Amino acid sequence: MIRKLASGQYRLYSRKKNPKTGKRRNLGTFRSRKAAVQHEREIQFFKRR
């Protein structure tokens, strides 16, 4: 899940919420949406290896 921040950057959050805190985990902050999407794809690839 990618959200745009007030600063204009994009933050990548985990898809599932943490049951203990009820929030999503921050998986990184990027200057462009393209970079955030690329990193999300890398994470999904790595999860299946």
Backbone bond lengths (Angstrom), bond angles and torsions (degrees), N, CA, C in turn:
res aa  C-N    CA-C-N  psi(-1)  N-CA   C-N-CA  omega(-1)  CA-C   N-CA-C  phi
1 M - - - 1.446 - - 1.530 107.97 -
2 I 1.314 115.99 125.92 1.463 121.38 -178.28 1.525 108.55 -113.12
3 R 1.324 115.76 130.81 1.464 121.05 177.52 1.521 109.86 -125.98
4 K 1.329 115.58 144.59 1.458 120.31 177.05 1.522 108.52 -88.42
5 L 1.332 116.20 131.69 1.456 121.48 -179.46 1.520 110.44 -90.78
6 A 1.303 115.86 165.92 1.469 121.16 179.19 1.521 111.00 -61.86
7 S 1.320 117.49 -27.91 1.464 121.95 -179.38 1.527 112.39 -75.55
8 G 1.347 116.63 -8.24 1.453 120.43 -179.41 1.515 113.20 96.09
9 Q 1.333 116.61 -6.46 1.455 120.76 177.71 1.518 109.62 -85.62
10 Y 1.318 115.45 169.60 1.462 121.30 179.40 1.515 109.12 -117.17
11 R 1.328 115.93 137.78 1.462 120.86 179.76 1.513 110.43 -118.40
12 L 1.321 114.52 135.65 1.459 121.89 179.60 1.525 108.51 -97.17
13 Y 1.335 116.11 123.61 1.459 122.23 178.66 1.519 108.96 -113.25
14 S 1.346 115.64 154.71 1.455 119.88 176.30 1.519 109.60 -65.75
15 R 1.330 116.09 157.30 1.464 120.42 -178.27 1.523 111.29 -74.35
16 K 1.331 116.38 -37.20 1.461 120.61 -178.14 1.523 110.69 -96.72
17 K 1.318 116.05 148.98 1.456 121.15 175.47 1.523 109.55 -82.59
18 N 1.319 116.11 147.31 1.453 121.60 174.67 1.528 107.39 -73.56
19 P 1.330 118.64 120.00 1.472 119.79 -176.41 1.526 113.11 -62.24
20 K 1.335 117.19 -27.42 1.462 120.18 -178.27 1.536 111.94 -74.06
21 T 1.347 116.36 -43.40 1.465 120.22 -176.96 1.524 113.13 -100.38
22 G 1.333 116.75 -21.82 1.463 120.15 -177.52 1.514 113.51 78.44
23 K 1.345 117.14 9.67 1.462 121.69 -179.46 1.518 110.23 -116.31
24 R 1.334 115.32 165.40 1.454 120.65 177.75 1.530 109.52 -91.71
25 R 1.317 116.11 148.42 1.456 121.21 -178.41 1.527 111.11 -79.10
26 N 1.324 117.52 136.06 1.460 123.00 177.07 1.523 108.43 -76.75
27 L 1.339 116.54 119.54 1.465 121.24 -178.88 1.523 112.34 -106.01
28 G 1.316 117.71 11.66 1.452 120.18 176.07 1.514 113.06 133.85
29 T 1.334 116.00 153.67 1.458 123.16 179.15 1.526 108.22 -120.29
30 F 1.337 115.83 135.11 1.469 121.02 -173.43 1.525 110.54 -131.76
31 R 1.325 115.67 153.79 1.466 120.39 -179.01 1.515 112.35 -74.47
32 S 1.350 116.59 -31.96 1.465 119.39 -177.94 1.517 110.22 -125.09
33 R 1.326 115.32 155.09 1.462 120.01 177.47 1.529 110.59 -65.55
34 K 1.327 115.71 -35.90 1.463 120.93 179.54 1.532 110.52 -58.68
35 A 1.332 117.11 -42.17 1.468 121.09 179.41 1.522 110.87 -66.53
36 A 1.335 117.00 -38.39 1.466 121.17 179.16 1.525 110.70 -66.23
37 V 1.332 117.15 -42.36 1.465 121.23 178.66 1.529 110.20 -63.75
38 Q 1.322 116.57 -42.35 1.460 121.12 179.37 1.524 110.65 -61.29
39 H 1.321 116.89 -43.30 1.463 120.27 -179.29 1.525 110.84 -67.08
40 E 1.327 116.83 -37.27 1.462 120.44 177.62 1.531 110.29 -61.68
41 R 1.327 116.92 -41.36 1.470 121.21 177.87 1.529 110.62 -64.20
42 E 1.337 117.23 -39.71 1.461 120.80 178.00 1.519 110.95 -62.82
43 I 1.324 117.33 -40.67 1.459 121.98 179.05 1.526 110.30 -63.77
44 Q 1.331 117.36 -45.48 1.454 121.03 -179.00 1.532 110.88 -64.20
45 F 1.331 116.83 -37.41 1.460 121.23 177.18 1.529 110.66 -64.84
46 F 1.314 115.69 -45.50 1.464 121.24 -176.97 1.532 111.38 -66.03
47 K 1.344 117.37 -35.11 1.458 121.40 -179.49 1.515 112.12 -62.06
48 R 1.334 117.05 -25.46 1.453 120.79 -176.75 1.525 113.10 -101.47
49 R 1.325 117.38 15.15 1.470 121.40 178.84 1.505 110.32 -115.23
